[in-house]
Every structure is written in structure tokens, then in C-alpha cells.
Amino acid sequence: MPVRHVVVFRFHDGTTAEQRATIAAELRALPAAIPEIASYTVGDDAGLVEGNWDFAVVADFATTDDYFTYREHPDHQAVIATHIRPVVSERASAQIELG
């Protein structure tokens, strides 16, 4: 069954625009390295509603196995360890079965 993975972040105060841009660029490079990703959208909150989270990732996978491959993939884990974890104060996620 297809799966949609949604994750949102809040950044620590002082996280720079450059750090945020690097996170987006590093995440956007993942579909080239992880063919199991069917669709991938990442970016800063548009600022339309006060109190929203700062950044979001929406990823679609054809199967739950594809999601788990992405989750554990070394390139994905490296982006998290190097660029995301150092600047994120809060994280929330959900996986939704589609179909």
C-alpha cells in the first residue's frame, strides 16, 4: 500500500537562513540517491498562519518497504545527523497509508 510520510520541524532560535537553505538543498538531493522515493517536497513554511511549524517534508512511497528503505538509508541519516539534528528543537511526523 502506498505511504505518505509527513514531518515538520521547529528550529532553534538563531538558526540561519543559510542553515535552512542547506537543509532544503541536502534533502532535495535525496531522490537522486534513493530511488524508492516516489515524490518529495520540502521547504520552509510559507508564513501564512501564525504558529505554524518552520519547515516541512512530504514524501510519498509506493510501499511501506520503500518508506523503511528511505528512513534507514545512509544518505538520509547523514542529512539528519549533520544538518537537521543540530538546529531542530522539535520534530513531529506521521505516516499515512494512501489508497
N, CA, C and O atoms as CSV, one atom per row, in Angstrom:
chain,resi,resn,atom,element,x,y,z
A,1,MET,N,N,0.846,-1.183,0.000
A,1,MET,CA,C,0.000,0.000,0.000
A,1,MET,C,C,0.895,1.251,0.000
A,1,MET,O,O,1.890,1.299,0.723
A,2,PRO,N,N,0.543,2.257,-0.806
A,2,PRO,CA,C,1.320,3.499,-0.815
A,2,PRO,C,C,1.288,4.198,0.545
A,2,PRO,O,O,0.313,4.106,1.290
A,3,VAL,N,N,2.377,4.895,0.843
A,3,VAL,CA,C,2.535,5.582,2.123
A,3,VAL,C,C,3.002,7.011,1.875
A,3,VAL,O,O,3.862,7.264,1.031
A,4,ARG,N,N,2.417,7.936,2.628
A,4,ARG,CA,C,2.881,9.327,2.645
A,4,ARG,C,C,3.509,9.587,4.010
A,4,ARG,O,O,2.914,9.303,5.049
A,5,HIS,N,N,4.716,10.129,3.984
A,5,HIS,CA,C,5.463,10.487,5.199
A,5,HIS,C,C,5.451,12.007,5.299
A,5,HIS,O,O,5.852,12.702,4.365
A,6,VAL,N,N,4.992,12.513,6.432
A,6,VAL,CA,C,4.946,13.961,6.664
A,6,VAL,C,C,5.735,14.249,7.932
A,6,VAL,O,O,5.493,13.639,8.973
A,7,VAL,N,N,6.680,15.181,7.841
A,7,VAL,CA,C,7.459,15.570,9.019
A,7,VAL,C,C,7.568,17.088,9.042
A,7,VAL,O,O,7.727,17.730,8.004
A,8,VAL,N,N,7.480,17.646,10.238
A,8,VAL,CA,C,7.630,19.089,10.414
A,8,VAL,C,C,8.660,19.343,11.506
A,8,VAL,O,O,8.815,18.555,12.440
A,9,PHE,N,N,9.363,20.476,11.360
A,9,PHE,CA,C,10.406,20.860,12.305
A,9,PHE,C,C,10.158,22.257,12.835
A,9,PHE,O,O,9.565,23.101,12.163
A,10,ARG,N,N,10.622,22.485,14.049
A,10,ARG,CA,C,10.813,23.833,14.588
A,10,ARG,C,C,12.307,23.975,14.830
A,10,ARG,O,O,12.945,23.098,15.413
A,11,PHE,N,N,12.851,25.093,14.374
A,11,PHE,CA,C,14.284,25.324,14.512
A,11,PHE,C,C,14.592,26.057,15.807
A,11,PHE,O,O,13.773,26.816,16.325
A,12,HIS,N,N,15.791,25.811,16.318
A,12,HIS,CA,C,16.288,26.582,17.460
A,12,HIS,C,C,16.380,28.053,17.061
A,12,HIS,O,O,16.646,28.367,15.901
A,13,ASP,N,N,16.159,28.953,18.018
A,13,ASP,CA,C,16.419,30.372,17.774
A,13,ASP,C,C,17.854,30.506,17.305
A,13,ASP,O,O,18.743,29.821,17.811
A,14,GLY,N,N,18.083,31.370,16.355
A,14,GLY,CA,C,19.429,31.590,15.853
A,14,GLY,C,C,19.795,30.742,14.651
A,14,GLY,O,O,20.871,30.919,14.079
A,15,THR,N,N,18.920,29.818,14.254
A,15,THR,CA,C,19.175,29.041,13.038
A,15,THR,C,C,19.153,30.018,11.865
A,15,THR,O,O,18.199,30.777,11.697
A,16,THR,N,N,20.203,29.992,11.062
A,16,THR,CA,C,20.354,30.980,9.998
A,16,THR,C,C,19.611,30.578,8.731
A,16,THR,O,O,19.256,29.415,8.538
A,17,ALA,N,N,19.387,31.560,7.879
A,17,ALA,CA,C,18.780,31.298,6.576
A,17,ALA,C,C,19.681,30.358,5.770
A,17,ALA,O,O,19.187,29.512,5.024
A,18,GLU,N,N,20.976,30.504,5.918
A,18,GLU,CA,C,21.910,29.626,5.211
A,18,GLU,C,C,21.769,28.176,5.686
A,18,GLU,O,O,21.787,27.257,4.867
A,19,GLN,N,N,21.630,27.963,6.988
A,19,GLN,CA,C,21.432,26.605,7.506
A,19,GLN,C,C,20.133,26.006,6.979
A,19,GLN,O,O,20.091,24.834,6.605
A,20,ARG,N,N,19.087,26.801,6.949
A,20,ARG,CA,C,17.797,26.325,6.449
A,20,ARG,C,C,17.887,25.988,4.964
A,20,ARG,O,O,17.331,24.984,4.517
A,21,ALA,N,N,18.584,26.824,4.204
A,21,ALA,CA,C,18.752,26.571,2.768
A,21,ALA,C,C,19.574,25.305,2.535
A,21,ALA,O,O,19.296,24.544,1.609
A,22,THR,N,N,20.570,25.083,3.362
A,22,THR,CA,C,21.384,23.871,3.243
A,22,THR,C,C,20.541,22.631,3.525
A,22,THR,O,O,20.646,21.635,2.810
A,23,ILE,N,N,19.714,22.684,4.555
A,23,ILE,CA,C,18.826,21.558,4.858
A,23,ILE,C,C,17.942,21.259,3.648
A,23,ILE,O,O,17.825,20.106,3.233
A,24,ALA,N,N,17.326,22.288,3.087
A,24,ALA,CA,C,16.450,22.089,1.932
A,24,ALA,C,C,17.228,21.489,0.759
A,24,ALA,O,O,16.748,20.556,0.116
A,25,ALA,N,N,18.403,22.005,0.479
A,25,ALA,CA,C,19.206,21.505,-0.641
A,25,ALA,C,C,19.630,20.054,-0.425
A,25,ALA,O,O,19.555,19.236,-1.341
A,26,GLU,N,N,20.069,19.746,0.777
A,26,GLU,CA,C,20.503,18.372,1.078
A,26,GLU,C,C,19.332,17.396,0.985
A,26,GLU,O,O,19.487,16.294,0.459
A,27,LEU,N,N,18.178,17.786,1.487
A,27,LEU,CA,C,17.006,16.917,1.388
A,27,LEU,C,C,16.568,16.758,-0.065
A,27,LEU,O,O,16.216,15.658,-0.491
A,28,ARG,N,N,16.587,17.847,-0.823
A,28,ARG,CA,C,16.153,17.778,-2.231
A,28,ARG,C,C,17.071,16.904,-3.073
A,28,ARG,O,O,16.674,16.454,-4.148
A,29,ALA,N,N,18.275,16.658,-2.613
A,29,ALA,CA,C,19.195,15.777,-3.332
A,29,ALA,C,C,18.902,14.301,-3.090
A,29,ALA,O,O,19.385,13.453,-3.840
A,30,LEU,N,N,18.129,13.978,-2.071
A,30,LEU,CA,C,17.900,12.577,-1.713
A,30,LEU,C,C,17.195,11.741,-2.789
A,30,LEU,O,O,17.562,10.579,-2.965
A,31,PRO,N,N,16.202,12.270,-3.517
A,31,PRO,CA,C,15.559,11.416,-4.528
A,31,PRO,C,C,16.538,10.860,-5.570
A,31,PRO,O,O,16.306,9.776,-6.107
A,32,ALA,N,N,17.609,11.571,-5.861
A,32,ALA,CA,C,18.602,11.062,-6.813
A,32,ALA,C,C,19.375,9.885,-6.228
A,32,ALA,O,O,19.860,9.029,-6.967
A,33,ALA,N,N,19.491,9.842,-4.909
A,33,ALA,CA,C,20.249,8.783,-4.237
A,33,ALA,C,C,19.372,7.629,-3.769
A,33,ALA,O,O,19.859,6.521,-3.547
A,34,ILE,N,N,18.063,7.896,-3.617
A,34,ILE,CA,C,17.150,6.892,-3.057
A,34,ILE,C,C,15.988,6.712,-4.028
A,34,ILE,O,O,14.995,7.435,-3.949
A,35,PRO,N,N,16.106,5.756,-4.939
A,35,PRO,CA,C,15.064,5.608,-5.973
A,35,PRO,C,C,13.703,5.195,-5.434
A,35,PRO,O,O,12.709,5.284,-6.155
A,36,GLU,N,N,13.632,4.746,-4.191
A,36,GLU,CA,C,12.342,4.355,-3.604
A,36,GLU,C,C,11.434,5.552,-3.342
A,36,GLU,O,O,10.237,5.374,-3.119
A,37,ILE,N,N,11.977,6.766,-3.365
A,37,ILE,CA,C,11.162,7.962,-3.170
A,37,ILE,C,C,10.358,8.214,-4.437
A,37,ILE,O,O,10.930,8.439,-5.503
A,38,ALA,N,N,9.031,8.177,-4.325
A,38,ALA,CA,C,8.159,8.406,-5.482
A,38,ALA,C,C,7.901,9.892,-5.706
A,38,ALA,O,O,7.799,10.338,-6.849
A,39,SER,N,N,7.795,10.660,-4.625
A,39,SER,CA,C,7.531,12.099,-4.686
A,39,SER,C,C,8.120,12.721,-3.431
A,39,SER,O,O,8.076,12.124,-2.355
A,40,TYR,N,N,8.675,13.930,-3.571
A,40,TYR,CA,C,9.375,14.526,-2.435
A,40,TYR,C,C,9.264,16.043,-2.500
A,40,TYR,O,O,9.707,16.663,-3.467
A,41,THR,N,N,8.680,16.632,-1.481
A,41,THR,CA,C,8.538,18.080,-1.399
A,41,THR,C,C,9.051,18.532,-0.043
A,41,THR,O,O,8.653,17.989,0.989
A,42,VAL,N,N,9.931,19.523,-0.041
A,42,VAL,CA,C,10.475,20.053,1.213
A,42,VAL,C,C,10.515,21.566,1.133
A,42,VAL,O,O,10.608,22.134,0.045
A,43,GLY,N,N,10.443,22.230,2.299
A,43,GLY,CA,C,10.621,23.670,2.289
A,43,GLY,C,C,10.165,24.350,3.556
A,43,GLY,O,O,9.509,23.762,4.417
A,44,ASP,N,N,10.542,25.629,3.638
A,44,ASP,CA,C,10.149,26.472,4.754
A,44,ASP,C,C,8.654,26.738,4.719
A,44,ASP,O,O,8.045,26.794,3.651
A,45,ASP,N,N,8.071,26.902,5.899
A,45,ASP,CA,C,6.674,27.312,5.996
A,45,ASP,C,C,6.485,28.633,5.261
A,45,ASP,O,O,7.349,29.508,5.321
A,46,ALA,N,N,5.371,28.779,4.575
A,46,ALA,CA,C,5.088,29.982,3.790
A,46,ALA,C,C,4.752,31.197,4.648
A,46,ALA,O,O,4.677,32.312,4.132
A,47,GLY,N,N,4.550,30.997,5.945
A,47,GLY,CA,C,4.274,32.124,6.823
A,47,GLY,C,C,2.861,32.660,6.736
A,47,GLY,O,O,2.617,33.816,7.084
A,48,LEU,N,N,1.940,31.857,6.286
A,48,LEU,CA,C,0.562,32.316,6.114
A,48,LEU,C,C,-0.248,32.291,7.403
A,48,LEU,O,O,-1.215,33.038,7.549
A,49,VAL,N,N,0.152,31.420,8.349
A,49,VAL,CA,C,-0.599,31.252,9.592
A,49,VAL,C,C,0.378,31.323,10.758
A,49,VAL,O,O,1.369,30.595,10.793
A,50,GLU,N,N,0.091,32.206,11.711
A,50,GLU,CA,C,0.921,32.350,12.907
A,50,GLU,C,C,0.957,31.040,13.687
A,50,GLU,O,O,-0.071,30.385,13.854
A,51,GLY,N,N,2.123,30.666,14.155
A,51,GLY,CA,C,2.260,29.490,14.993
A,51,GLY,C,C,2.544,28.192,14.255
A,51,GLY,O,O,2.724,27.151,14.886
A,52,ASN,N,N,2.586,28.238,12.921
A,52,ASN,CA,C,2.917,27.020,12.174
A,52,ASN,C,C,4.337,26.568,12.492
A,52,ASN,O,O,5.139,27.327,13.036
A,53,TRP,N,N,4.627,25.334,12.148
A,53,TRP,CA,C,5.982,24.803,12.240
A,53,TRP,C,C,6.843,25.516,11.203
A,53,TRP,O,O,6.313,26.141,10.285
A,54,ASP,N,N,8.160,25.429,11.341
A,54,ASP,CA,C,9.074,26.196,10.492
A,54,ASP,C,C,9.352,25.563,9.133
A,54,ASP,O,O,9.597,26.276,8.161
A,55,PHE,N,N,9.319,24.242,9.053
A,55,PHE,CA,C,9.800,23.535,7.866
A,55,PHE,C,C,9.042,22.221,7.749
A,55,PHE,O,O,8.675,21.618,8.758
A,56,ALA,N,N,8.805,21.775,6.513
A,56,ALA,CA,C,8.072,20.518,6.314
A,56,ALA,C,C,8.701,19.669,5.217
A,56,ALA,O,O,9.345,20.170,4.296
A,57,VAL,N,N,8.489,18.366,5.353
A,57,VAL,CA,C,8.861,17.380,4.340
A,57,VAL,C,C,7.631,16.515,4.091
A,57,VAL,O,O,7.015,16.015,5.032
A,58,VAL,N,N,7.278,16.342,2.826
A,58,VAL,CA,C,6.198,15.436,2.445
A,58,VAL,C,C,6.773,14.489,1.402
A,58,VAL,O,O,7.203,14.916,0.330
A,59,ALA,N,N,6.777,13.200,1.725
A,59,ALA,CA,C,7.378,12.205,0.841
A,59,ALA,C,C,6.401,11.066,0.611
A,59,ALA,O,O,5.752,10.594,1.545
A,60,ASP,N,N,6.300,10.630,-0.629
A,60,ASP,CA,C,5.430,9.518,-0.980
A,60,ASP,C,C,6.265,8.318,-1.411
A,60,ASP,O,O,7.316,8.450,-2.037
A,61,PHE,N,N,5.753,7.138,-1.049
A,61,PHE,CA,C,6.420,5.876,-1.355
A,61,PHE,C,C,5.382,4.878,-1.859
A,61,PHE,O,O,4.238,4.890,-1.405
A,62,ALA,N,N,5.770,4.028,-2.781
A,62,ALA,CA,C,4.847,3.040,-3.342
A,62,ALA,C,C,4.470,1.971,-2.325
A,62,ALA,O,O,3.372,1.416,-2.376
A,63,THR,N,N,5.391,1.683,-1.395
A,63,THR,CA,C,5.148,0.629,-0.408
A,63,THR,C,C,5.729,1.030,0.942
A,63,THR,O,O,6.547,1.946,1.031
A,64,THR,N,N,5.304,0.341,1.979
A,64,THR,CA,C,5.893,0.590,3.293
A,64,THR,C,C,7.368,0.182,3.309
A,64,THR,O,O,8.174,0.816,3.990
A,65,ASP,N,N,7.724,-0.857,2.575
A,65,ASP,CA,C,9.138,-1.243,2.493
A,65,ASP,C,C,9.983,-0.118,1.895
A,65,ASP,O,O,11.106,0.119,2.339
A,66,ASP,N,N,9.441,0.576,0.883
A,66,ASP,CA,C,10.164,1.706,0.293
A,66,ASP,C,C,10.366,2.815,1.329
A,66,ASP,O,O,11.434,3.423,1.392
A,67,TYR,N,N,9.341,3.073,2.137
A,67,TYR,CA,C,9.484,4.069,3.204
A,67,TYR,C,C,10.602,3.669,4.165
A,67,TYR,O,O,11.445,4.498,4.509
A,68,PHE,N,N,10.620,2.411,4.601
A,68,PHE,CA,C,11.647,1.974,5.542
A,68,PHE,C,C,13.041,2.036,4.925
A,68,PHE,O,O,14.011,2.338,5.620
A,69,THR,N,N,13.149,1.754,3.631
A,69,THR,CA,C,14.436,1.892,2.944
A,69,THR,C,C,14.911,3.334,3.014
A,69,THR,O,O,16.071,3.591,3.336
A,70,TYR,N,N,14.027,4.274,2.716
A,70,TYR,CA,C,14.348,5.708,2.812
A,70,TYR,C,C,14.737,6.083,4.232
A,70,TYR,O,O,15.751,6.745,4.450
A,71,ARG,N,N,13.933,5.661,5.193
A,71,ARG,CA,C,14.165,6.046,6.584
A,71,ARG,C,C,15.554,5.637,7.053
A,71,ARG,O,O,16.224,6.394,7.756
A,72,GLU,N,N,15.982,4.454,6.670
A,72,GLU,CA,C,17.256,3.930,7.142
A,72,GLU,C,C,18.429,4.201,6.203
A,72,GLU,O,O,19.572,3.884,6.534
A,73,HIS,N,N,18.160,4.778,5.045
A,73,HIS,CA,C,19.216,4.980,4.046
A,73,HIS,C,C,20.347,5.839,4.620
A,73,HIS,O,O,20.080,6.848,5.272
A,74,PRO,N,N,21.603,5.452,4.386
A,74,PRO,CA,C,22.723,6.203,4.955
A,74,PRO,C,C,22.781,7.671,4.526
A,74,PRO,O,O,23.179,8.522,5.321
A,75,ASP,N,N,22.394,7.982,3.295
A,75,ASP,CA,C,22.401,9.388,2.865
A,75,ASP,C,C,21.371,10.203,3.639
A,75,ASP,O,O,21.640,11.337,4.034
A,76,HIS,N,N,20.197,9.628,3.853
A,76,HIS,CA,C,19.155,10.295,4.635
A,76,HIS,C,C,19.612,10.485,6.077
A,76,HIS,O,O,19.468,11.567,6.645
A,77,GLN,N,N,20.159,9.434,6.659
A,77,GLN,CA,C,20.644,9.515,8.039
A,77,GLN,C,C,21.769,10.541,8.184
A,77,GLN,O,O,21.876,11.203,9.216
A,78,ALA,N,N,22.596,10.674,7.166
A,78,ALA,CA,C,23.683,11.661,7.211
A,78,ALA,C,C,23.138,13.093,7.194
A,78,ALA,O,O,23.650,13.956,7.906
A,79,VAL,N,N,22.112,13.349,6.394
A,79,VAL,CA,C,21.495,14.687,6.370
A,79,VAL,C,C,20.911,15.006,7.743
A,79,VAL,O,O,21.077,16.116,8.249
A,80,ILE,N,N,20.236,14.045,8.338
A,80,ILE,CA,C,19.653,14.254,9.668
A,80,ILE,C,C,20.744,14.568,10.682
A,80,ILE,O,O,20.642,15.549,11.419
A,81,ALA,N,N,21.785,13.743,10.724
A,81,ALA,CA,C,22.835,13.903,11.733
A,81,ALA,C,C,23.641,15.174,11.541
A,81,ALA,O,O,23.985,15.846,12.514
A,82,THR,N,N,23.944,15.506,10.302
A,82,THR,CA,C,24.845,16.624,10.021
A,82,THR,C,C,24.142,17.968,9.975
A,82,THR,O,O,24.676,18.965,10.460
A,83,HIS,N,N,22.941,18.004,9.391
A,83,HIS,CA,C,22.304,19.297,9.119
A,83,HIS,C,C,21.024,19.562,9.906
A,83,HIS,O,O,20.742,20.711,10.248
A,84,ILE,N,N,20.253,18.531,10.196
A,84,ILE,CA,C,18.943,18.741,10.822
A,84,ILE,C,C,19.029,18.699,12.340
A,84,ILE,O,O,18.659,19.664,13.010
A,85,ARG,N,N,19.507,17.604,12.879
A,85,ARG,CA,C,19.516,17.438,14.338
A,85,ARG,C,C,20.188,18.603,15.075
A,85,ARG,O,O,19.693,18.995,16.132
A,86,PRO,N,N,21.293,19.176,14.571
A,86,PRO,CA,C,21.937,20.261,15.319
A,86,PRO,C,C,21.099,21.542,15.466
A,86,PRO,O,O,21.351,22.339,16.369
A,87,VAL,N,N,20.108,21.744,14.589
A,87,VAL,CA,C,19.364,23.010,14.614
A,87,VAL,C,C,17.873,22.857,14.908
A,87,VAL,O,O,17.156,23.855,14.972
A,88,VAL,N,N,17.399,21.629,15.086
A,88,VAL,CA,C,15.963,21.404,15.295
A,88,VAL,C,C,15.656,21.270,16.778
A,88,VAL,O,O,16.273,20.480,17.492
A,89,SER,N,N,14.684,22.065,17.226
A,89,SER,CA,C,14.268,21.998,18.626
A,89,SER,C,C,13.108,21.033,18.823
A,89,SER,O,O,12.990,20.412,19.879
A,90,GLU,N,N,12.245,20.903,17.807
A,90,GLU,CA,C,11.101,19.993,17.880
A,90,GLU,C,C,10.869,19.360,16.518
A,90,GLU,O,O,11.131,19.966,15.479
A,91,ARG,N,N,10.369,18.122,16.543
A,91,ARG,CA,C,10.063,17.388,15.318
A,91,ARG,C,C,8.789,16.598,15.551
A,91,ARG,O,O,8.583,16.035,16.626
A,92,ALA,N,N,7.940,16.561,14.544
A,92,ALA,CA,C,6.745,15.714,14.577
A,92,ALA,C,C,6.606,15.047,13.218
A,92,ALA,O,O,6.963,15.626,12.192
A,93,SER,N,N,6.084,13.822,13.219
A,93,SER,CA,C,5.899,13.136,11.946
A,93,SER,C,C,4.712,12.202,12.012
A,93,SER,O,O,4.235,11.838,13.087
A,94,ALA,N,N,4.245,11.822,10.827
A,94,ALA,CA,C,3.186,10.826,10.680
A,94,ALA,C,C,3.371,10.141,9.342
A,94,ALA,O,O,3.862,10.735,8.383
A,95,GLN,N,N,2.967,8.878,9.295
A,95,GLN,CA,C,2.952,8.126,8.058
A,95,GLN,C,C,1.492,7.744,7.791
A,95,GLN,O,O,0.812,7.181,8.648
A,96,ILE,N,N,1.039,8.061,6.598
A,96,ILE,CA,C,-0.361,7.857,6.246
A,96,ILE,C,C,-0.424,6.830,5.119
A,96,ILE,O,O,0.243,6.986,4.096
A,97,GLU,N,N,-1.223,5.781,5.306
A,97,GLU,CA,C,-1.442,4.842,4.225
A,97,GLU,C,C,-2.421,5.461,3.227
A,97,GLU,O,O,-3.493,5.931,3.605
A,98,LEU,N,N,-2.043,5.455,1.964
A,98,LEU,CA,C,-2.856,6.046,0.898
A,98,LEU,C,C,-3.610,4.949,0.179
A,98,LEU,O,O,-3.155,3.808,0.098
A,99,GLY,N,N,-4.756,5.308,-0.334
A,99,GLY,CA,C,-5.452,4.342,-1.146
A,99,GLY,C,C,-6.749,3.885,-0.680
A,99,GLY,O,O,-7.386,3.060,-1.337
